[in-house]
Amino acid sequence: MKIDVVQTGPLGVNTFLIPLSENKVLVVDPANCAFSRDEDDMFDYMEQHSFEPVAIALTHGHFDHIAGLVPFRKRFPHIPIAIHRNDRKMIGPDSQTEQSRALSLMGFDVFLPSVSCLPDADVFFEDGKTLFDTYGELCGKEVHDALGQWRVIHTPGHTKGCVCLYNAAQKVLVSGDTMFYHSWGRTDLPGGNEGEIQKSLKKIAEIVEKDVRVYPGHDYAGFELSQNL
């Protein structure tokens, strides 16, 4: 499986375009926005490759992973957005309340307008469910089989609603900010918990095959899970 990655947003998030069927793709963690002057970069890339986005998946609700929701909804008003319920307040019309907590701690309040009054989630991830269970009929029948290969793993610790997306058949794990190459996500922001993220890392090690390729939310993507164990 070839997963396209475009780094977007002020912190260089790995925004993934996951192939589903023909030219249809799942967009993971869109971060493109006017603040980082890359609002159109994602759309230019998709147009160049004739990609058609059919859904948005958010691995968690931190500001740097969701900033692209507004431009995506403007361009593609009908594609569904999914996030775990535990992070649902980090998007939606009152998103500025939750987002301001982390941004203030980081001294990055200037970014708050970019993550205020965001679109709400249409559906929610549940641990152990497939992406077909999540999106159902919202994405079109032609991608049902592909969505059914992806399973949600709830991995709290970085935030309460962090998830990883696992495709055992294709040997791919999209880990968000739960796992990086030889590292894991920070736990010092609101909703973070070091004990929880260590439990989540153990959960991944128990569920996921060691030869799976890992695609994290930042930096080096495509390393083998065995390199982190």
Secondary structure, 3 states (H helix, E strand, C coil): CCCEEEEECCCCEEEEEEEEECCEEEEECCCCCCCCCCCCHHHHHHHHCCCEEEEEECCCCCHHHHCCHHHHHHHCCCCCEEEEHHHHHHCCCCHHHHHHHHHHHCCCHHHHHHHCCCCCCCEEECCCCEHHHHHHHHHCHHHHHHHHCEEEEECCCCCCCCEEEEECCCCEEEEECCEECCEECCCCCCCCCHHHHHHHHHHHHHHCCCCCEEEECCCCCCEEHHHHC
